[in-house]
Amino acid sequence: MDELVTRDVGRAVATLRAGGLVAMPTETVYGLAADAEQPDAVQRVFEIKARPADHPLIVHLADAAAETSDLAGWAADVPPAARTLAATCWPGPLTMLLSRGPRVIDAVTGGRDTVGLRVPSHPVAHELLRRFGGGVAAPSANRFGRVSPTTAQHVVDDIGHLLDPDRDVVLDGGPSDIGVESTIVDLTVSPPQVLRAGAITADQIAVLVESGVADASGPSRASGMLAAHYQPSCRVVLAGDRREAHRAANAARAAGRRVGILDRTDDLVVAARQLYADLRRADAIGLDDLVVVLPPAHGIGVAVRDRLAKAAAS
């Protein structure tokens, strides 16, 4: 698989323009990127991930001037709250759900009239997007429903055998710094709804837009809204504290199961950054159960708890 992996941004740009796929680093997780305006390339993203066709993708952009009304054709309407968030949170780990513009094709949105847009802050991603000059549709670079990748090696381990080294590349930009996917906020409803928790919290968004924000309600319309997601092969068991975790682990061991305990409650930033690597490690060492102590429900801990709840769902 060595021929797949590169640090050459120019090669990745050429790959996108030729209709190939690029597993690209971002500050959140690695994404599987296609030129968002090439339907065949976008379709291959769905095929490689085994992703349902009605589960929309996020379009990543190099830049989006908040003062423009249409974000260069990607959004049909940019309300004042969206302009504020673009000016303060982009580039960064925030995705805004907006009314789709004329550049957005049905394959990206699953036929919906909205599109998720974000401007990543990872320097390699930014250079790739700047030189490419368009938008790329990019979900996480793993099989659908499984643990997201935060290194190039994770991508190779998950989907390397499905990529074509003659037309696709894995762009290695080092480990993702944040480690959980971007916050998604729906700005087509009032008040705005936070559809997926991330490093930018609902409280921070509420302050920026000077209005209340609501929890997600209604049908699934963005990545990460399904009840079960981000799942390793082992069973994930959630514990409210360390004592409960040890009780659960001892009970599982008594039943003859191979068990590990994960407790990163002392540092929420590290808990988020290492979460998916920790889940992958549990599978790599052959655990039957991973008992995880839930982090506090504040800051990025909210996002970590969200991912763990979905990883533990049956």
Stockholm file with secondary structure:
# STOCKHOLM 1.0

chainA/1-314         MDELVTRDVGRAVATLRAGGLVAMPTETVYGLAADAEQPDAVQRVFEIKARPADHPLIVHLADAAAETSDLAGWAADVPPAARTLAATCWPGPLTMLLSRGPRVIDAVTGGRDTVGLRVPSHPVAHELLRRFGGGVAAPSANRFGRVSPTTAQHVVDDIGHLLDPDRDVVLDGGPSDIGVESTIVDLTVSPPQVLRAGAITADQIAVLVESGVADASGPSRASGMLAAHYQPSCRVVLAGDRREAHRAANAARAAGRRVGILDRTDDLVVAARQLYADLRRADAIGLDDLVVVLPPAHGIGVAVRDRLAKAAAS
#=GR chainA/1-314 SS CTTTEECCHHHHHHHHHTTCCEEECCSSSCEEEEETTCHHHHHHHHHHHTCCTTSCCEEECSCCCTTSSSGGGTEEECCHHHHHHHHHHCSSSEEEEEEECTTCCHHHHTTCSEEEEECCCCHHHHHHHHHHCSCEECCBSSSTTBCCCCSHHHHHHHHGGGSCTTTCEEECCCSCSSCSCCEEEECSSSSCEEEECCSSCHHHHHHHHTSCCEECCSSCCSTTCSSSCSBCSSEEEEESSHHHHHHHHHHHHHTTCCEEEECCTTCHHHHHHHHHHHHHHHHHTTCSEEEEECCCSSTTHHHHHHHHHHHHCC
#=GC SS_cons         CTTTEECCHHHHHHHHHTTCCEEECCSSSCEEEEETTCHHHHHHHHHHHTCCTTSCCEEECSCCCTTSSSGGGTEEECCHHHHHHHHHHCSSSEEEEEEECTTCCHHHHTTCSEEEEECCCCHHHHHHHHHHCSCEECCBSSSTTBCCCCSHHHHHHHHGGGSCTTTCEEECCCSCSSCSCCEEEECSSSSCEEEECCSSCHHHHHHHHTSCCEECCSSCCSTTCSSSCSBCSSEEEEESSHHHHHHHHHHHHHTTCCEEEECCTTCHHHHHHHHHHHHHHHHHTTCSEEEEECCCSSTTHHHHHHHHHHHHCC
//
